[in-house]
Amino acid sequence: MVNKEMCIGCCSCVNVCPVGAIKLDKDGKAEIDKTICIKCRTCENTCPVSAIKIQED
């Protein structure tokens, strides 16, 4: 869901997630908790470098 090589750790996704499913990992890269994510795509649409792609299961 998050391309760690593209992620710049800007926290845009963290700040817009309505359910708090995103946090930064120890390397400062976005990490999405799939058990919390509601797949609203807000993070995907907010990411300035398109590092997030929400996958439908």
PyMOL Python script that loads the backbone (N, CA, C, O; Angstrom):
from pymol import cmd

cmd.read_pdbstr("""\
ATOM      1  N   MET A   1       0.805  -1.190   0.000  1.00  0.00           N
ATOM      2  CA  MET A   1       0.000   0.000   0.000  1.00  0.00           C
ATOM      3  C   MET A   1       0.851   1.257   0.000  1.00  0.00           C
ATOM      4  O   MET A   1       0.514   2.231  -0.674  1.00  0.00           O
ATOM      5  N   VAL A   2       1.963   1.251   0.755  1.00  0.00           N
ATOM      6  CA  VAL A   2       2.861   2.407   0.764  1.00  0.00           C
ATOM      7  C   VAL A   2       4.170   2.011   0.109  1.00  0.00           C
ATOM      8  O   VAL A   2       4.811   1.041   0.514  1.00  0.00           O
ATOM      9  N   ASN A   3       4.563   2.770  -0.911  1.00  0.00           N
ATOM     10  CA  ASN A   3       5.858   2.558  -1.537  1.00  0.00           C
ATOM     11  C   ASN A   3       6.874   3.289  -0.672  1.00  0.00           C
ATOM     12  O   ASN A   3       6.996   4.512  -0.745  1.00  0.00           O
ATOM     13  N   LYS A   4       7.603   2.537   0.147  1.00  0.00           N
ATOM     14  CA  LYS A   4       8.538   3.119   1.112  1.00  0.00           C
ATOM     15  C   LYS A   4       9.670   3.897   0.437  1.00  0.00           C
ATOM     16  O   LYS A   4      10.209   4.839   1.018  1.00  0.00           O
ATOM     17  N   GLU A   5      10.023   3.510  -0.767  1.00  0.00           N
ATOM     18  CA  GLU A   5      11.096   4.214  -1.471  1.00  0.00           C
ATOM     19  C   GLU A   5      10.634   5.578  -1.971  1.00  0.00           C
ATOM     20  O   GLU A   5      11.443   6.496  -2.111  1.00  0.00           O
ATOM     21  N   MET A   6       9.354   5.713  -2.235  1.00  0.00           N
ATOM     22  CA  MET A   6       8.814   6.991  -2.711  1.00  0.00           C
ATOM     23  C   MET A   6       8.406   7.915  -1.565  1.00  0.00           C
ATOM     24  O   MET A   6       8.443   9.137  -1.710  1.00  0.00           O
ATOM     25  N   CYS A   7       8.014   7.334  -0.421  1.00  0.00           N
ATOM     26  CA  CYS A   7       7.525   8.112   0.717  1.00  0.00           C
ATOM     27  C   CYS A   7       8.601   9.075   1.210  1.00  0.00           C
ATOM     28  O   CYS A   7       9.754   8.693   1.405  1.00  0.00           O
ATOM     29  N   ILE A   8       8.198  10.341   1.410  1.00  0.00           N
ATOM     30  CA  ILE A   8       9.138  11.359   1.886  1.00  0.00           C
ATOM     31  C   ILE A   8       8.914  11.703   3.361  1.00  0.00           C
ATOM     32  O   ILE A   8       9.578  12.588   3.901  1.00  0.00           O
ATOM     33  N   GLY A   9       7.986  11.007   4.007  1.00  0.00           N
ATOM     34  CA  GLY A   9       7.746  11.211   5.428  1.00  0.00           C
ATOM     35  C   GLY A   9       7.185  12.570   5.787  1.00  0.00           C
ATOM     36  O   GLY A   9       7.489  13.109   6.852  1.00  0.00           O
ATOM     37  N   CYS A  10       6.371  13.130   4.909  1.00  0.00           N
ATOM     38  CA  CYS A  10       5.844  14.486   5.112  1.00  0.00           C
ATOM     39  C   CYS A  10       4.674  14.548   6.089  1.00  0.00           C
ATOM     40  O   CYS A  10       4.308  15.632   6.545  1.00  0.00           O
ATOM     41  N   CYS A  11       4.085  13.403   6.413  1.00  0.00           N
ATOM     42  CA  CYS A  11       2.948  13.285   7.347  1.00  0.00           C
ATOM     43  C   CYS A  11       1.622  13.781   6.797  1.00  0.00           C
ATOM     44  O   CYS A  11       0.649  13.860   7.547  1.00  0.00           O
ATOM     45  N   SER A  12       1.549  14.115   5.524  1.00  0.00           N
ATOM     46  CA  SER A  12       0.268  14.557   4.950  1.00  0.00           C
ATOM     47  C   SER A  12      -0.795  13.487   5.148  1.00  0.00           C
ATOM     48  O   SER A  12      -1.925  13.795   5.527  1.00  0.00           O
ATOM     49  N   CYS A  13      -0.446  12.253   4.899  1.00  0.00           N
ATOM     50  CA  CYS A  13      -1.406  11.146   5.035  1.00  0.00           C
ATOM     51  C   CYS A  13      -1.799  10.930   6.494  1.00  0.00           C
ATOM     52  O   CYS A  13      -2.961  10.661   6.797  1.00  0.00           O
ATOM     53  N   VAL A  14      -0.841  11.046   7.378  1.00  0.00           N
ATOM     54  CA  VAL A  14      -1.102  10.874   8.808  1.00  0.00           C
ATOM     55  C   VAL A  14      -2.123  11.911   9.265  1.00  0.00           C
ATOM     56  O   VAL A  14      -3.047  11.596  10.015  1.00  0.00           O
ATOM     57  N   ASN A  15      -1.950  13.136   8.812  1.00  0.00           N
ATOM     58  CA  ASN A  15      -2.803  14.235   9.235  1.00  0.00           C
ATOM     59  C   ASN A  15      -4.224  14.173   8.684  1.00  0.00           C
ATOM     60  O   ASN A  15      -5.139  14.719   9.301  1.00  0.00           O
ATOM     61  N   VAL A  16      -4.433  13.526   7.547  1.00  0.00           N
ATOM     62  CA  VAL A  16      -5.773  13.496   6.940  1.00  0.00           C
ATOM     63  C   VAL A  16      -6.539  12.204   7.174  1.00  0.00           C
ATOM     64  O   VAL A  16      -7.736  12.154   6.893  1.00  0.00           O
ATOM     65  N   CYS A  17      -5.905  11.176   7.670  1.00  0.00           N
ATOM     66  CA  CYS A  17      -6.600   9.894   7.869  1.00  0.00           C
ATOM     67  C   CYS A  17      -7.703  10.060   8.913  1.00  0.00           C
ATOM     68  O   CYS A  17      -7.427  10.405  10.062  1.00  0.00           O
ATOM     69  N   PRO A  18      -8.959   9.813   8.510  1.00  0.00           N
ATOM     70  CA  PRO A  18     -10.070  10.025   9.442  1.00  0.00           C
ATOM     71  C   PRO A  18     -10.177   8.994  10.566  1.00  0.00           C
ATOM     72  O   PRO A  18     -10.896   9.215  11.541  1.00  0.00           O
ATOM     73  N   VAL A  19      -9.469   7.871  10.438  1.00  0.00           N
ATOM     74  CA  VAL A  19      -9.556   6.829  11.464  1.00  0.00           C
ATOM     75  C   VAL A  19      -8.227   6.561  12.170  1.00  0.00           C
ATOM     76  O   VAL A  19      -8.138   5.641  12.982  1.00  0.00           O
ATOM     77  N   GLY A  20      -7.206   7.344  11.875  1.00  0.00           N
ATOM     78  CA  GLY A  20      -5.917   7.178  12.533  1.00  0.00           C
ATOM     79  C   GLY A  20      -5.190   5.893  12.178  1.00  0.00           C
ATOM     80  O   GLY A  20      -4.489   5.319  13.011  1.00  0.00           O
ATOM     81  N   ALA A  21      -5.354   5.443  10.944  1.00  0.00           N
ATOM     82  CA  ALA A  21      -4.750   4.178  10.523  1.00  0.00           C
ATOM     83  C   ALA A  21      -3.307   4.319  10.045  1.00  0.00           C
ATOM     84  O   ALA A  21      -2.657   3.318   9.745  1.00  0.00           O
ATOM     85  N   ILE A  22      -2.801   5.548   9.972  1.00  0.00           N
ATOM     86  CA  ILE A  22      -1.461   5.755   9.424  1.00  0.00           C
ATOM     87  C   ILE A  22      -0.544   6.392  10.463  1.00  0.00           C
ATOM     88  O   ILE A  22      -0.918   7.334  11.162  1.00  0.00           O
ATOM     89  N   LYS A  23       0.653   5.854  10.541  1.00  0.00           N
ATOM     90  CA  LYS A  23       1.688   6.437  11.392  1.00  0.00           C
ATOM     91  C   LYS A  23       3.019   6.286  10.672  1.00  0.00           C
ATOM     92  O   LYS A  23       3.110   5.572   9.674  1.00  0.00           O
ATOM     93  N   LEU A  24       4.027   6.941  11.162  1.00  0.00           N
ATOM     94  CA  LEU A  24       5.350   6.800  10.571  1.00  0.00           C
ATOM     95  C   LEU A  24       6.101   5.685  11.283  1.00  0.00           C
ATOM     96  O   LEU A  24       6.033   5.554  12.505  1.00  0.00           O
ATOM     97  N   ASP A  25       6.815   4.885  10.505  1.00  0.00           N
ATOM     98  CA  ASP A  25       7.602   3.797  11.096  1.00  0.00           C
ATOM     99  C   ASP A  25       8.924   4.339  11.628  1.00  0.00           C
ATOM    100  O   ASP A  25       9.146   5.550  11.611  1.00  0.00           O
ATOM    101  N   LYS A  26       9.793   3.467  12.094  1.00  0.00           N
ATOM    102  CA  LYS A  26      11.065   3.889  12.687  1.00  0.00           C
ATOM    103  C   LYS A  26      11.973   4.616  11.700  1.00  0.00           C
ATOM    104  O   LYS A  26      12.881   5.340  12.108  1.00  0.00           O
ATOM    105  N   ASP A  27      11.732   4.426  10.409  1.00  0.00           N
ATOM    106  CA  ASP A  27      12.527   5.083   9.379  1.00  0.00           C
ATOM    107  C   ASP A  27      11.879   6.378   8.893  1.00  0.00           C
ATOM    108  O   ASP A  27      12.393   7.024   7.981  1.00  0.00           O
ATOM    109  N   GLY A  28      10.758   6.755   9.494  1.00  0.00           N
ATOM    110  CA  GLY A  28      10.081   7.986   9.105  1.00  0.00           C
ATOM    111  C   GLY A  28       9.230   7.846   7.855  1.00  0.00           C
ATOM    112  O   GLY A  28       8.922   8.836   7.191  1.00  0.00           O
ATOM    113  N   LYS A  29       8.853   6.623   7.537  1.00  0.00           N
ATOM    114  CA  LYS A  29       8.027   6.349   6.357  1.00  0.00           C
ATOM    115  C   LYS A  29       6.618   5.974   6.792  1.00  0.00           C
ATOM    116  O   LYS A  29       6.431   5.370   7.848  1.00  0.00           O
ATOM    117  N   ALA A  30       5.627   6.329   5.982  1.00  0.00           N
ATOM    118  CA  ALA A  30       4.238   6.024   6.307  1.00  0.00           C
ATOM    119  C   ALA A  30       3.998   4.525   6.362  1.00  0.00           C
ATOM    120  O   ALA A  30       4.568   3.750   5.594  1.00  0.00           O
ATOM    121  N   GLU A  31       3.138   4.143   7.295  1.00  0.00           N
ATOM    122  CA  GLU A  31       2.768   2.748   7.470  1.00  0.00           C
ATOM    123  C   GLU A  31       1.268   2.722   7.761  1.00  0.00           C
ATOM    124  O   GLU A  31       0.800   3.417   8.663  1.00  0.00           O
ATOM    125  N   ILE A  32       0.524   1.935   7.012  1.00  0.00           N
ATOM    126  CA  ILE A  32      -0.920   1.876   7.162  1.00  0.00           C
ATOM    127  C   ILE A  32      -1.321   0.586   7.868  1.00  0.00           C
ATOM    128  O   ILE A  32      -0.932  -0.508   7.460  1.00  0.00           O
ATOM    129  N   ASP A  33      -2.097   0.732   8.924  1.00  0.00           N
ATOM    130  CA  ASP A  33      -2.631  -0.427   9.646  1.00  0.00           C
ATOM    131  C   ASP A  33      -3.869  -0.897   8.888  1.00  0.00           C
ATOM    132  O   ASP A  33      -4.918  -0.255   8.939  1.00  0.00           O
ATOM    133  N   LYS A  34      -3.740  -2.007   8.194  1.00  0.00           N
ATOM    134  CA  LYS A  34      -4.821  -2.522   7.345  1.00  0.00           C
ATOM    135  C   LYS A  34      -6.048  -2.944   8.143  1.00  0.00           C
ATOM    136  O   LYS A  34      -7.145  -3.033   7.591  1.00  0.00           O
ATOM    137  N   THR A  35      -5.874  -3.203   9.434  1.00  0.00           N
ATOM    138  CA  THR A  35      -7.014  -3.605  10.248  1.00  0.00           C
ATOM    139  C   THR A  35      -7.889  -2.408  10.635  1.00  0.00           C
ATOM    140  O   THR A  35      -9.035  -2.582  11.049  1.00  0.00           O
ATOM    141  N   ILE A  36      -7.349  -1.205  10.501  1.00  0.00           N
ATOM    142  CA  ILE A  36      -8.079   0.021  10.840  1.00  0.00           C
ATOM    143  C   ILE A  36      -8.537   0.766   9.586  1.00  0.00           C
ATOM    144  O   ILE A  36      -9.593   1.399   9.588  1.00  0.00           O
ATOM    145  N   CYS A  37      -7.750   0.691   8.527  1.00  0.00           N
ATOM    146  CA  CYS A  37      -8.012   1.427   7.279  1.00  0.00           C
ATOM    147  C   CYS A  37      -9.410   1.133   6.729  1.00  0.00           C
ATOM    148  O   CYS A  37      -9.820  -0.024   6.636  1.00  0.00           O
ATOM    149  N   ILE A  38     -10.134   2.195   6.368  1.00  0.00           N
ATOM    150  CA  ILE A  38     -11.482   2.042   5.800  1.00  0.00           C
ATOM    151  C   ILE A  38     -11.476   2.246   4.280  1.00  0.00           C
ATOM    152  O   ILE A  38     -12.533   2.290   3.650  1.00  0.00           O
ATOM    153  N   LYS A  39     -10.289   2.367   3.704  1.00  0.00           N
ATOM    154  CA  LYS A  39     -10.102   2.493   2.250  1.00  0.00           C
ATOM    155  C   LYS A  39     -10.874   3.667   1.651  1.00  0.00           C
ATOM    156  O   LYS A  39     -11.492   3.545   0.593  1.00  0.00           O
ATOM    157  N   CYS A  40     -10.828   4.796   2.340  1.00  0.00           N
ATOM    158  CA  CYS A  40     -11.527   5.993   1.859  1.00  0.00           C
ATOM    159  C   CYS A  40     -10.723   6.733   0.790  1.00  0.00           C
ATOM    160  O   CYS A  40     -11.249   7.601   0.094  1.00  0.00           O
ATOM    161  N   ARG A  41      -9.453   6.381   0.669  1.00  0.00           N
ATOM    162  CA  ARG A  41      -8.541   6.947  -0.330  1.00  0.00           C
ATOM    163  C   ARG A  41      -8.133   8.403  -0.070  1.00  0.00           C
ATOM    164  O   ARG A  41      -7.540   9.040  -0.941  1.00  0.00           O
ATOM    165  N   THR A  42      -8.439   8.923   1.092  1.00  0.00           N
ATOM    166  CA  THR A  42      -8.048  10.292   1.415  1.00  0.00           C
ATOM    167  C   THR A  42      -6.527  10.420   1.410  1.00  0.00           C
ATOM    168  O   THR A  42      -5.988  11.396   0.889  1.00  0.00           O
ATOM    169  N   CYS A  43      -5.847   9.456   1.976  1.00  0.00           N
ATOM    170  CA  CYS A  43      -4.380   9.487   2.015  1.00  0.00           C
ATOM    171  C   CYS A  43      -3.793   9.392   0.604  1.00  0.00           C
ATOM    172  O   CYS A  43      -2.857  10.109   0.252  1.00  0.00           O
ATOM    173  N   GLU A  44      -4.360   8.502  -0.177  1.00  0.00           N
ATOM    174  CA  GLU A  44      -3.902   8.303  -1.550  1.00  0.00           C
ATOM    175  C   GLU A  44      -4.014   9.604  -2.348  1.00  0.00           C
ATOM    176  O   GLU A  44      -3.113   9.949  -3.113  1.00  0.00           O
ATOM    177  N   ASN A  45      -5.113  10.314  -2.165  1.00  0.00           N
ATOM    178  CA  ASN A  45      -5.345  11.556  -2.893  1.00  0.00           C
ATOM    179  C   ASN A  45      -4.541  12.726  -2.337  1.00  0.00           C
ATOM    180  O   ASN A  45      -4.348  13.727  -3.027  1.00  0.00           O
ATOM    181  N   THR A  46      -4.075  12.612  -1.103  1.00  0.00           N
ATOM    182  CA  THR A  46      -3.334  13.691  -0.453  1.00  0.00           C
ATOM    183  C   THR A  46      -1.825  13.580  -0.645  1.00  0.00           C
ATOM    184  O   THR A  46      -1.129  14.595  -0.651  1.00  0.00           O
ATOM    185  N   CYS A  47      -1.321  12.386  -0.799  1.00  0.00           N
ATOM    186  CA  CYS A  47       0.131  12.168  -0.894  1.00  0.00           C
ATOM    187  C   CYS A  47       0.733  12.970  -2.058  1.00  0.00           C
ATOM    188  O   CYS A  47       0.343  12.782  -3.210  1.00  0.00           O
ATOM    189  N   PRO A  48       1.678  13.859  -1.753  1.00  0.00           N
ATOM    190  CA  PRO A  48       2.253  14.706  -2.805  1.00  0.00           C
ATOM    191  C   PRO A  48       3.172  13.979  -3.781  1.00  0.00           C
ATOM    192  O   PRO A  48       3.491  14.507  -4.846  1.00  0.00           O
ATOM    193  N   VAL A  49       3.602  12.759  -3.419  1.00  0.00           N
ATOM    194  CA  VAL A  49       4.509  12.010  -4.295  1.00  0.00           C
ATOM    195  C   VAL A  49       3.892  10.703  -4.784  1.00  0.00           C
ATOM    196  O   VAL A  49       4.590   9.860  -5.347  1.00  0.00           O
ATOM    197  N   SER A  50       2.595  10.532  -4.572  1.00  0.00           N
ATOM    198  CA  SER A  50       1.857   9.329  -5.003  1.00  0.00           C
ATOM    199  C   SER A  50       2.471   8.028  -4.509  1.00  0.00           C
ATOM    200  O   SER A  50       2.550   7.046  -5.247  1.00  0.00           O
ATOM    201  N   ALA A  51       2.909   8.032  -3.239  1.00  0.00           N
ATOM    202  CA  ALA A  51       3.532   6.856  -2.658  1.00  0.00           C
ATOM    203  C   ALA A  51       2.508   5.867  -2.109  1.00  0.00           C
ATOM    204  O   ALA A  51       2.863   4.746  -1.746  1.00  0.00           O
ATOM    205  N   ILE A  52       1.236   6.277  -2.048  1.00  0.00           N
ATOM    206  CA  ILE A  52       0.197   5.415  -1.471  1.00  0.00           C
ATOM    207  C   ILE A  52      -0.777   4.977  -2.542  1.00  0.00           C
ATOM    208  O   ILE A  52      -1.289   5.790  -3.312  1.00  0.00           O
ATOM    209  N   LYS A  53      -1.023   3.688  -2.579  1.00  0.00           N
ATOM    210  CA  LYS A  53      -2.016   3.115  -3.479  1.00  0.00           C
ATOM    211  C   LYS A  53      -2.893   2.178  -2.652  1.00  0.00           C
ATOM    212  O   LYS A  53      -2.414   1.166  -2.140  1.00  0.00           O
ATOM    213  N   ILE A  54      -4.159   2.510  -2.524  1.00  0.00           N
ATOM    214  CA  ILE A  54      -5.084   1.679  -1.770  1.00  0.00           C
ATOM    215  C   ILE A  54      -5.523   0.523  -2.661  1.00  0.00           C
ATOM    216  O   ILE A  54      -5.944   0.725  -3.800  1.00  0.00           O
ATOM    217  N   GLN A  55      -5.419  -0.680  -2.131  1.00  0.00           N
ATOM    218  CA  GLN A  55      -5.783  -1.871  -2.879  1.00  0.00           C
ATOM    219  C   GLN A  55      -7.091  -2.428  -2.343  1.00  0.00           C
ATOM    220  O   GLN A  55      -7.244  -2.622  -1.137  1.00  0.00           O
ATOM    221  N   GLU A  56      -8.011  -2.679  -3.223  1.00  0.00           N
ATOM    222  CA  GLU A  56      -9.259  -3.320  -2.836  1.00  0.00           C
ATOM    223  C   GLU A  56      -9.007  -4.817  -2.712  1.00  0.00           C
ATOM    224  O   GLU A  56      -8.392  -5.425  -3.588  1.00  0.00           O
ATOM    225  N   ASP A  57      -9.477  -5.397  -1.639  1.00  0.00           N
ATOM    226  CA  ASP A  57      -9.269  -6.838  -1.428  1.00  0.00           C
ATOM    227  C   ASP A  57     -10.326  -7.661  -2.102  1.00  0.00           C
ATOM    228  O   ASP A  57     -10.296  -8.889  -2.022  1.00  0.00           O
TER     229      ASP A  57
END
""", "prot")
cmd.dss("prot")
cmd.show_as("cartoon", "prot")
cmd.util.cbc("prot")
cmd.orient("prot")
